Amino acid sequence: MNIRPFPASDDDAPAEERLAGLRLPSISPTADTVLDAELRQRLSRNELPEHALGRIETLVLQLARIQNASPFPFDLLAFDSPQLVVFAADHGIADEGVSVFAQVATRQRVQQLLHGSAPSNALADLHGFELTAVDAGVATHLHTEMGARTRVPLQLRKIGYATRNMVLSPAMSVAQAVSALHAGMDVVHHLPGNVIALGDVGVGSTSCAALLLSRLCGVPLADACGRGSGLDDAS
């Protein structure tokens, strides 16, 4: 398979110029001690110890804070048109053998998703989520032979045909990264509902996630990395 990576771009421009136009939306604070106290009172039961619901209580409080931006009572809090969005892209680091799967598996998994036969389809159906697939950088051209008969819509937001191998060079330029962020923001902006879950498809994505975790959070690579997908000690 011939993989066409992201084209090179000029990164010599000042950082302010390269990042111009990237504006994250303002988010109002959700902290509300009165709201928390009222909700905890509703959740409390005499027969249960304090915080017996554990993580569920934390999630309920978070959902209530997010949705209670208006004077509506708790009884109207609900999931409205929940969305599951799966972003698909290939990663140049797959050339390093970080996965037992060949890069072509990315395309195959996306096609399964579009045709309704992937595990994500079953989970979305089970929990009432609408599912959308986004081609953010799959190494080959994505098209569906089934046309309008696909069960899941595909949004074409390809920034390039896979990234470069980050072991040898930066995977993306700053301009490409900014374009990818804008594309993701635009996808979410035009979706209905008030709940969104995000997923990814792409051979080598776990390696990218481990490197981002190490870089952004200061986690040693030895702690951030494990075996590649499907690999064992003998691989």
N, C-alpha and C positions, 0 to 999 in steps of 0.2 A: 504494500500500500504506500503510495506517495503522500507524504504529509507536508502540507504547506504551512509553515509556522507564521506567527504574526510578523508582518513586515517591520523592518527596523524603522525607527523614527528618531528625530533630533531631540535629545534630552539635555542639550546644553543651555536651553533657555532658563531664565530664573524660575525658581520654584513657584513664586506667586503667579507668574504668567502661565505656567503649565497647569496649575490648579484653578485658574480662573473659570468661573462658572459653576464650580462644584459647591453647591449650597445644600447642606442638610436641612430638613424641615425643623422648625422650632417645635419643641415638645413641652407642653405645660407640665409642671410638677404634679405628681399624683399623690404625694404625701397628704394624709388627712387623718389626724388622730381621732377626731369625732366619728368619722366614718368607720375607722377600724374598731373603735370601742363598740359602736352599735352593731356591727356585723359579728364581732366576737360574742356579744351577748346573744345574738340569734343562734349562733353555732353551739353555744354551751349547753350541756346537759348535766343534770345533777348526778346521773349514774356514771358519767365518764370523767376521768382525771383531766386536768388542764392540758391543752395542746394534744389531746388524744388523737386528733385527726392527722397530726404530723404535717407532712409535705402538702397534703390536700388542703389544709387550712391556709397555708402560705399561698397556694395557687388561687384559692377562693378570694383571699384578701387582694391579691394582685389584680385579678379580673374585675373585682368590684371597684377598685381605684381607677382602673382604666376606663370603665364604662360609666362611671358615675360623674361625668363631666356636666350633667344636666340635673335638674331637680327631680327626675323620675325616681320612683321608689325602687327598692331592691327587687321587688316582684317582677319588674320589667326587664331585669338583666337577663340577657340571652345571647347565644351565638347567632349572628345574623350572616347568612350565606358564607359559612366558613370555607376557606380556600387552602388547597395544598398546591404549592408551586415547586416543581422540580427543575432545577437548572442543570443542563447537560453541557459538558465541555471536556476536551482532551488535554492532557498535560504532558509536556515534553519529557518530564522526568521518568515517564514510563519506559523510556529507552534504557534506563539503568536496571531494568529487571525487578522493579519494586513490587510487582504483582505477578501472580501466576497466569493472569489473563492477558491475552494480546489486546492491543489498543482497539481493534475492531469490535471488541465486546461492548464498548460504549455505544456504538451505533445500534448494535443488536438489542441492548437493553432499552434504548430509547424507543425503538420500534415496538418492543413488547409493551412498553408503557402506552404508546399511542393506540395500540390495538386492544388494550384492556386486559392484558394477561400477566402483568407484573404484580409483585406483592404490594406495591404502592397503590395499585388500583383497588385491590381487595380491602386494604386499610381505609382508603378514602370512602369506598362504598359503605363499609361497616359503620363509619362514624359520620356519614352525611356530608363529607367534604367534596367540593368541586375541585377537579384536578386540572392543572395546566402544565404543559411541558414547554421549556424555553431552550432553544439552541443558542447557547452563549459562546460556543467555540468548539464544536465537534470537528474532528479532523477531516471529515468528509462532508460533502453536500448532503443534507438531510432532505429527503422527499418521501412522500408516502404513496405507495402504489394504490392504496385503498381510497385515496382522495377523501371525499367528504364522509366516507364510511368509518373513518377512525373515531374511536370513542372519546379521545382526549384531544383538545386543540393544541396546536404547536405554534408558538411564537418564535419568529426568526429574529434573534438579536445577536447574531454572530459577530464578535469583535475580530476574530481571525480563525484560521484553521489550526487549532491547537496552540499551545504556548511553546516557547523554547525550553530546552532542557536547562533547568535552573542550576544544575551541577556545573554547567559550562559557562553560563551567562545569565543575566537577569531574565526571568521567565517572561516578563512584560515590561514595556516602557511605562513611564508615569502617565503619558497621554493615553495609552491603551487601558491602563488600570482605571483612570478617571472615566473613560468612555464606558467601561464595564459597569462601574458604579452608577453612572447615569442611566444606563439601560435597565439595571435592576430596579432602580427607584421608579422609573417610568412604568415598568411592568406592574409593580405593586400599586402605584398610584391609580391605575385604570381598572383595578379589580374591585368588585363589589364586596360588601360584608365588613365585619369588624374583627375577624379572627383570621390569622394566616399562619400556616406551617410551611417551613422551607425544607427542601431536600436537594440532593445532588446526585448526578450520575456522571461517572468519568473514571476510567482506569488511571490509577496514580493519585487520586484525590486525597487519599489518606496520608500519603507522604507530604503533600502540599499542606494539609491541615497541621501535621506534626511540626513542620518547619515554621509555619505561622505562629503556632503556640509557643515554640521556643523563642522566636524573635520578638513577639509582642508581649509575652508574659514572663520572659526570662527563665523559662523552664529548660533545664539541661537536655540536650538532644537524646542522651541515654535514657532519660525518663519519658520523653515525648514520643519516642519511636519504638515500635515493636516489629514483629514479622510483617512482611507485606501481605496483601490480600491473598489468601489461599496458600501461602508458603509455610514450610516447616524448616527445621534445622538442616535437613538434608538438601533443601532446594538451593 
